[in-house]
Amino acid sequence: MAACAIFLFFPIQQINDGGLGAAANAQSASLTSNGVPNDVLDNLNSLAIIVLIPILNHGIYPLLRKLGIKFGPIKRMTFGFLIAAIGASSYAVIQYEIYQTSPCGYAASTCEIGTGVSPLSLWLYAIPTAVTAFSEVFINVTAYGIAYSRAPPNMKGFVIAISLFMTAISTAISLATADAIQDPHLIWCFAVPSIIGFVAAFVFYFLFRHLDDEEFFIDIEEPIKSVDKDDIEKNIYDEKKVEPREIKEVSM
């Protein structure tokens, strides 16, 4: 049951990760790009994950073990939820600054006065994009490991399906709030999920902190045995070998 329950906190993390609905797109469109396409910075999410995973696996985690600090799976996920909430709050701060510097004030996303955008650089958008990407490393990787190891062999696919269903729920929430994702409410589109994310992180740790005392591993039911080349050839020969028939001598 715990293998599925940990995924119930995924919708708020996913909303904090990419913003509620199209709020993040509206924000990036309100910044000065200087010729940089808006979707280029979204690729920083994948790049940050690629860079961070080997640093954690080969640097941070071994160092913590060497120092005797137990950074268990639930602590990792809680830390990831907090990072996602911090990333969402940085979206809110940037949106506030956009409203303060845009020629149209609190109508920044539909502004047509002058350049129509805030003088703030689009590269500011890279900060929350990279920060929330770090949260995925701590949350997603750890959650899949816990869920897969605790689930019965015939329900491992079901556990992954639950994870994908949580993604569907976060998307449904974004669609349901689409009408509210517009000026002058964009600050709250980031701030509210951020606040909920901070609270959810502590609730999550309180509910699942006992799992940090368990060891998680994936069982290999039937390990592969090494076979020598001579044994393989002998087995093939034995399978093809035909027992000799009795031959009766016939006198002429």
Salt bridges, closest charged atoms under 4 A:
ASP212 OD2 - LYS75 NZ 3.41
GLU214 OE1 - ARG150 NH1 2.55
ASP238 OD2 - LYS234 NZ 3.20
